[in-house]
Amino acid sequence: MVSEQLNLIALTASIREWAEQLGFQQLGITDVDLSEDAQRLDAFLAEGYHGEMDYMTTHGTKRSRPAELVPGTVRVISVRMDYLPEDTQMMQVLADSERAYISRYALGRDYHKLIRRRLQQLAEKITEVTGHFGYRAFVDSAPVLEKPLARKSGLGWMGKNTLILNRKAGSWFFLGELFIDLPLPIDEPDDRDHCGRCSACLDICPTQAFVGERVLDARRCISYLTIELKGAIPEELRPLIGNRVFGCDDCQLVCPWNRFAKPTQEGDFRPRHRLDNSTLAELFLWTEEQFLARSQGSPIRRTGYERWLRNLAVGLGNAPSTIPVIEALKARLDDPSALVKEHVRWALAQHQQLDSINATELSHS
């Protein structure tokens, strides 16, 4: 038994080395007890804070019981990988209301495949030592409570903005998990609240989506509104979205711990197709073929062309009344999508253009 334990300790040390070689900045190991987190999830769902994300209510207790999702699981390996590009002038883009702000995680290639492939390689290295063992890799792709697992495995603590914060790396990183049937020694969680009295993330939220510390009403969150929401964005929230057309990073931008964040070394996470420095009008004029070509292998593909235009129309409605902004909106007044058309008309109304357009239409009828 002692020999077996020593082998597991040695194996764990090797796993950490392999993870570093594969480009992960940190690895932690935890057990599968998420009972406290399950209670918080139930309370969140009971309030309806998940909005239209019905998938969060499915799968029963599998989300909070890893061994039900993957039978035989006794440990979860959590990893994190930095994704922040070197300098994408985030504050400058947000301050220029004619430019499109896209969440920093979505500027490069989709992280799901890259991290899952690295986790698979990690599992293969473990197999070389142990022989066959049970495992399954997850990257934001199944009913997994990845942030609670990351917290329990020592990767950080749950910040007031509901993100995992790390004292040496802030919050600009992706998470991934390996569910395994090996009883590896577990890491101690960092259960201290290092946020202290700071409330910068709660105060900065453009739509005031936080209903309390570590409690987010997704129905008001810009990331939810621009990515998850299928239909029309509520009119009262549109002016608050500003020029954010895919996701929102405000609560990370103001977090003091992010001064410790390090730029990513992964080439796949660097900006593509000038998505870090394009105007709203430029992107609004993309054809569907251009959108499909330029969002190939990108998280942006998830929102689809119709909602991409919906989001950009809102941004253009919040932009200054310049000729490029007005002309871009007018070009899509007769868009075949009722969703896009409604948001374009709202945007033109913000520029006091709709009345003159309606008057022109009446004079020709």
C-alpha positions as CSV (number, residue, x, y, z in Angstrom):
1,M,0.0,0.0,0.0
2,V,2.9,2.4,0.8
3,S,4.6,1.5,-2.5
4,E,1.3,2.2,-4.4
5,Q,0.9,5.6,-2.6
6,L,4.5,6.5,-3.5
7,N,3.8,5.6,-7.1
8,L,0.8,7.9,-7.2
9,I,2.8,10.7,-5.7
10,A,5.5,10.2,-8.3
11,L,2.9,10.0,-11.1
12,T,1.2,13.2,-9.9
13,A,4.6,15.0,-10.1
14,S,5.1,13.7,-13.6
15,I,1.5,14.8,-14.6
16,R,2.4,18.4,-13.5
17,E,5.5,18.4,-15.6
18,W,3.7,17.0,-18.6
19,A,0.9,19.6,-18.2
20,E,3.5,22.4,-18.3
21,Q,5.2,20.9,-21.4
22,L,1.8,20.9,-23.1
23,G,1.3,24.6,-22.5
24,F,-0.9,24.7,-19.4
25,Q,0.1,27.3,-16.8
26,Q,-1.3,25.3,-13.8
27,L,-2.8,22.0,-12.9
28,G,-4.8,21.0,-9.8
29,I,-6.4,17.8,-8.6
30,T,-9.6,17.5,-6.5
31,D,-12.1,14.9,-5.4
32,V,-15.7,14.8,-6.7
33,D,-17.7,16.2,-3.8
34,L,-19.5,19.3,-5.1
35,S,-22.5,19.2,-2.7
36,E,-22.1,22.8,-1.6
37,D,-21.8,24.0,-5.1
38,A,-24.9,22.0,-6.1
39,Q,-26.9,24.0,-3.6
40,R,-25.7,27.3,-5.1
41,L,-26.6,26.1,-8.6
42,D,-30.1,25.1,-7.5
43,A,-30.6,28.5,-6.0
44,F,-29.4,30.2,-9.2
45,L,-31.7,28.1,-11.3
46,A,-34.7,28.6,-9.0
47,E,-34.4,32.4,-9.5
48,G,-34.4,32.0,-13.2
49,Y,-31.0,33.7,-13.5
50,H,-30.0,31.3,-16.3
51,G,-32.5,32.9,-18.8
52,E,-32.8,30.8,-22.0
53,M,-29.9,28.6,-21.1
54,D,-32.2,25.6,-20.6
55,Y,-29.3,23.2,-20.9
56,M,-28.3,24.2,-17.4
57,T,-31.5,22.5,-16.1
58,T,-31.0,19.2,-17.9
59,H,-28.9,16.2,-16.9
60,G,-30.3,16.0,-13.4
61,T,-27.6,15.7,-10.8
62,K,-24.8,14.8,-13.3
63,R,-23.6,18.4,-13.4
64,S,-22.7,18.4,-9.7
65,R,-21.8,14.7,-9.4
66,P,-18.9,13.8,-11.7
67,A,-19.2,10.1,-10.9
68,E,-22.7,10.1,-12.4
69,L,-21.6,11.9,-15.5
70,V,-18.6,9.5,-16.0
71,P,-19.0,6.4,-13.9
72,G,-15.9,5.4,-12.0
73,T,-14.6,9.0,-11.6
74,V,-12.8,9.5,-8.3
75,R,-10.7,12.6,-9.2
76,V,-10.8,15.6,-11.5
77,I,-7.7,17.1,-13.0
78,S,-8.3,20.8,-13.7
79,V,-6.0,22.9,-15.8
80,R,-5.8,26.5,-16.9
81,M,-4.3,28.1,-20.0
82,D,-3.7,31.9,-20.4
83,Y,-5.4,33.4,-23.4
84,L,-4.9,37.2,-23.2
85,P,-3.1,38.6,-26.4
86,E,-0.2,40.9,-25.8
87,D,-1.8,44.3,-26.4
88,T,-5.2,44.6,-28.0
89,Q,-5.9,48.1,-26.7
90,M,-9.0,47.1,-24.9
91,M,-9.7,50.4,-23.1
92,Q,-9.1,52.4,-26.3
93,V,-11.5,50.2,-28.3
94,L,-14.2,50.5,-25.7
95,A,-13.7,54.3,-25.6
96,D,-14.1,54.6,-29.4
97,S,-17.8,54.0,-29.9
98,E,-17.4,53.5,-33.7
99,R,-15.1,50.5,-33.2
100,A,-16.4,47.0,-32.4
101,Y,-15.4,45.5,-29.0
102,I,-15.1,41.7,-29.1
103,S,-14.4,39.8,-25.9
104,R,-10.6,39.0,-25.8
105,Y,-11.2,35.3,-25.6
106,A,-12.9,35.3,-29.0
107,L,-10.3,37.1,-31.1
108,G,-8.3,34.0,-32.1
109,R,-9.1,30.4,-32.8
110,D,-11.7,28.5,-30.8
111,Y,-10.1,27.3,-27.6
112,H,-12.2,24.1,-27.2
113,K,-10.4,22.0,-29.7
114,L,-6.9,23.2,-28.7
115,I,-7.3,22.5,-25.0
116,R,-9.2,19.2,-25.5
117,R,-6.4,18.0,-27.8
118,R,-3.8,18.9,-25.1
119,L,-5.8,17.1,-22.5
120,Q,-6.0,14.1,-24.7
121,Q,-2.2,14.2,-25.0
122,L,-1.9,14.5,-21.3
123,A,-4.1,11.4,-20.8
124,E,-2.0,9.5,-23.3
125,K,1.2,10.3,-21.3
126,I,-0.5,9.0,-18.2
127,T,-1.5,5.8,-20.0
128,E,2.1,5.2,-21.0
129,V,2.9,4.9,-17.3
130,T,-0.3,3.3,-15.8
131,G,-1.6,1.3,-18.7
132,H,-5.3,1.6,-19.5
133,F,-7.2,3.9,-17.1
134,G,-10.6,5.5,-17.2
135,Y,-10.8,9.1,-18.2
136,R,-12.8,11.7,-20.2
137,A,-11.8,15.2,-21.2
138,F,-14.1,18.3,-21.0
139,V,-13.7,21.9,-22.2
140,D,-16.8,23.8,-21.5
141,S,-18.6,21.1,-23.5
142,A,-20.8,19.1,-21.1
143,P,-22.7,19.4,-17.7
144,V,-19.5,20.1,-15.7
145,L,-19.2,22.7,-12.9
146,E,-15.8,23.7,-14.1
147,K,-15.3,26.8,-11.9
148,P,-16.1,25.0,-8.6
149,L,-13.8,22.2,-9.7
150,A,-11.0,24.7,-10.5
151,R,-11.6,26.3,-7.1
152,K,-11.5,23.0,-5.2
153,S,-8.3,22.0,-7.1
154,G,-6.5,25.1,-6.0
155,L,-6.4,27.0,-9.3
156,G,-7.9,30.1,-7.6
157,W,-10.9,31.4,-5.7
158,M,-14.3,32.4,-6.9
159,G,-14.2,36.2,-7.4
160,K,-17.1,38.5,-6.8
161,N,-17.6,38.6,-10.6
162,T,-18.2,34.7,-10.5
163,L,-14.8,34.1,-12.3
164,I,-11.9,32.1,-11.0
165,L,-9.2,34.5,-9.8
166,N,-5.6,33.5,-9.4
167,R,-3.2,35.7,-7.4
168,K,-0.4,35.1,-9.9
169,A,-2.5,35.3,-13.1
170,G,-5.7,37.2,-12.6
171,S,-8.6,35.7,-14.6
172,W,-7.6,35.8,-18.3
173,F,-7.4,32.0,-18.7
174,F,-9.4,29.1,-20.0
175,L,-10.3,26.0,-18.0
176,G,-10.4,22.3,-18.9
177,E,-10.9,19.0,-17.0
178,L,-9.9,15.4,-17.1
179,F,-12.3,13.1,-15.1
180,I,-10.2,10.1,-14.1
181,D,-10.5,6.9,-12.1
182,L,-7.1,7.1,-10.5
183,P,-7.0,8.0,-6.7
184,L,-4.3,10.7,-7.1
185,P,-3.5,12.9,-4.0
186,I,-5.6,16.0,-4.1
187,D,-4.6,19.7,-3.8
188,E,-5.8,22.0,-1.2
189,P,-8.3,24.7,-2.3
190,D,-7.6,28.4,-1.8
191,D,-10.7,29.1,0.1
192,R,-9.7,32.6,1.3
193,D,-11.6,35.5,-0.2
194,H,-8.8,37.6,-1.7
195,C,-11.3,40.1,-3.2
196,G,-11.5,41.8,0.2
197,R,-13.7,44.9,0.2
198,C,-13.1,45.6,-3.5
199,S,-16.3,45.8,-5.6
200,A,-14.9,47.2,-8.8
201,C,-16.3,44.4,-10.9
202,L,-19.8,44.8,-9.5
203,D,-19.8,48.6,-9.9
204,I,-18.5,48.7,-13.5
205,C,-21.0,46.2,-15.0
206,P,-22.7,48.2,-17.8
207,T,-26.1,46.5,-17.3
208,Q,-25.8,45.9,-13.5
209,A,-26.1,42.2,-14.0
210,F,-24.7,41.3,-10.6
211,V,-27.5,40.9,-8.0
212,G,-25.0,40.3,-5.3
213,E,-21.4,39.2,-4.7
214,R,-20.8,36.0,-6.8
215,V,-24.4,36.1,-8.1
216,L,-25.0,36.9,-11.7
217,D,-28.4,37.4,-13.4
218,A,-27.4,36.2,-16.8
219,R,-30.5,37.8,-18.3
220,R,-28.8,41.2,-17.9
221,C,-25.3,40.1,-18.7
222,I,-23.9,41.4,-22.1
223,S,-22.1,38.1,-22.8
224,Y,-25.5,36.3,-22.5
225,L,-27.3,38.9,-24.5
226,T,-24.9,38.9,-27.4
227,I,-24.0,35.2,-27.4
228,E,-26.7,33.0,-25.8
229,L,-29.9,35.0,-26.3
230,K,-31.7,33.8,-29.5
231,G,-34.2,36.5,-30.0
232,A,-34.4,40.3,-29.7
233,I,-32.3,42.1,-27.1
234,P,-34.5,43.9,-24.7
235,E,-34.8,47.6,-25.7
236,E,-34.1,48.9,-22.3
237,L,-30.7,47.1,-22.3
238,R,-29.6,48.1,-25.8
239,P,-28.2,51.6,-24.9
240,L,-26.2,50.0,-22.1
241,I,-24.4,47.6,-24.3
242,G,-22.4,50.3,-26.1
243,N,-20.1,48.9,-28.7
244,R,-19.7,45.4,-27.2
245,V,-20.8,43.1,-30.0
246,F,-19.6,39.7,-28.7
247,G,-19.2,39.2,-25.0
248,C,-18.0,41.6,-22.4
249,D,-14.8,41.9,-20.4
250,D,-15.5,44.9,-18.2
251,C,-15.5,43.0,-14.9
252,Q,-12.0,41.6,-15.8
253,L,-10.6,44.9,-17.0
254,V,-11.1,46.6,-13.7
255,C,-10.0,43.7,-11.5
256,P,-6.9,44.6,-9.6
257,W,-5.7,41.0,-9.7
258,N,-5.4,41.1,-13.5
259,R,-2.3,43.3,-13.2
260,F,-0.6,40.0,-12.7
261,A,-2.0,38.4,-15.9
262,K,0.6,37.3,-18.4
263,P,0.2,37.5,-22.2
264,T,-0.5,34.2,-23.9
265,Q,2.2,32.3,-25.7
266,E,-0.3,30.4,-27.8
267,G,-0.3,31.6,-31.4
268,D,-3.9,30.3,-31.9
269,F,-5.2,32.9,-29.4
270,R,-3.8,35.9,-31.3
271,P,-6.3,38.1,-33.1
272,R,-7.4,37.2,-36.6
273,H,-9.1,39.2,-39.4
274,R,-8.5,42.5,-37.6
275,L,-11.2,41.6,-35.1
276,D,-9.3,43.6,-32.4
277,N,-9.4,46.8,-34.5
278,S,-12.4,47.0,-36.8
279,T,-15.2,49.5,-37.0
280,L,-18.8,48.5,-36.4
281,A,-19.7,49.7,-39.9
282,E,-17.0,47.5,-41.5
283,L,-18.2,44.3,-39.8
284,F,-21.8,45.1,-40.4
285,L,-21.2,45.1,-44.2
286,W,-19.8,41.6,-44.2
287,T,-21.8,39.2,-46.3
288,E,-22.8,35.9,-44.9
289,E,-20.1,34.2,-47.0
290,Q,-17.5,36.6,-45.5
291,F,-18.8,35.9,-42.0
292,L,-18.6,32.2,-42.4
293,A,-15.1,32.4,-43.9
294,R,-13.7,34.7,-41.3
295,S,-15.4,33.0,-38.3
296,Q,-14.1,29.6,-39.4
297,G,-12.5,28.0,-36.3
298,S,-13.6,31.0,-34.2
299,P,-15.9,31.2,-31.1
300,I,-17.8,33.9,-33.0
301,R,-19.2,31.3,-35.3
302,R,-21.4,30.2,-32.4
303,T,-23.6,33.3,-32.5
304,G,-24.5,32.8,-36.2
305,Y,-24.7,35.5,-38.9
306,E,-28.2,36.7,-38.0
307,R,-27.3,37.4,-34.4
308,W,-23.9,38.8,-35.4
309,L,-25.8,41.5,-37.4
310,R,-28.3,42.0,-34.6
311,N,-25.4,42.7,-32.2
312,L,-23.7,45.1,-34.6
313,A,-26.9,46.9,-35.2
314,V,-27.2,47.7,-31.5
315,G,-23.6,48.9,-31.5
316,L,-24.3,51.1,-34.5
317,G,-27.3,52.5,-32.7
318,N,-25.1,53.5,-29.8
319,A,-22.4,55.0,-32.1
320,P,-22.0,58.6,-33.2
321,S,-24.2,59.8,-36.1
322,T,-21.4,59.7,-38.7
323,I,-21.9,59.1,-42.4
324,P,-20.4,55.5,-42.3
325,V,-22.6,54.5,-39.3
326,I,-25.9,55.9,-40.9
327,E,-25.1,54.5,-44.4
328,A,-24.2,51.0,-43.0
329,L,-27.6,50.9,-41.1
330,K,-29.6,52.1,-44.1
331,A,-28.0,49.4,-46.3
332,R,-29.7,46.8,-44.1
333,L,-33.1,48.4,-43.7
334,D,-34.6,45.7,-45.9
335,D,-32.6,42.8,-44.5
336,P,-34.5,39.5,-45.0
337,S,-34.2,38.8,-41.3
338,A,-37.0,40.3,-39.2
339,L,-34.7,40.2,-36.2
340,V,-32.0,42.2,-37.9
341,K,-34.5,44.6,-39.5
342,E,-36.1,45.4,-36.1
343,H,-32.7,46.2,-34.5
344,V,-31.7,48.3,-37.6
345,R,-34.9,50.4,-37.3
346,W,-34.2,50.8,-33.6
347,A,-30.7,51.9,-34.3
348,L,-31.7,54.5,-36.9
349,A,-34.3,55.8,-34.4
350,Q,-31.5,56.5,-32.0
351,H,-29.9,58.7,-34.7
352,Q,-33.3,60.4,-35.4
353,Q,-33.1,59.0,-38.9
354,L,-36.2,56.8,-38.8
355,D,-38.8,59.6,-39.1
356,S,-37.2,61.0,-42.2
357,I,-36.9,57.5,-43.8
358,N,-40.6,56.8,-43.0
359,A,-41.6,60.2,-44.4
360,T,-39.7,59.4,-47.6
361,E,-41.4,56.0,-47.9
362,L,-44.9,57.6,-47.5
363,S,-44.2,60.2,-50.1
364,H,-43.4,57.4,-52.6
365,S,-46.4,55.3,-51.7
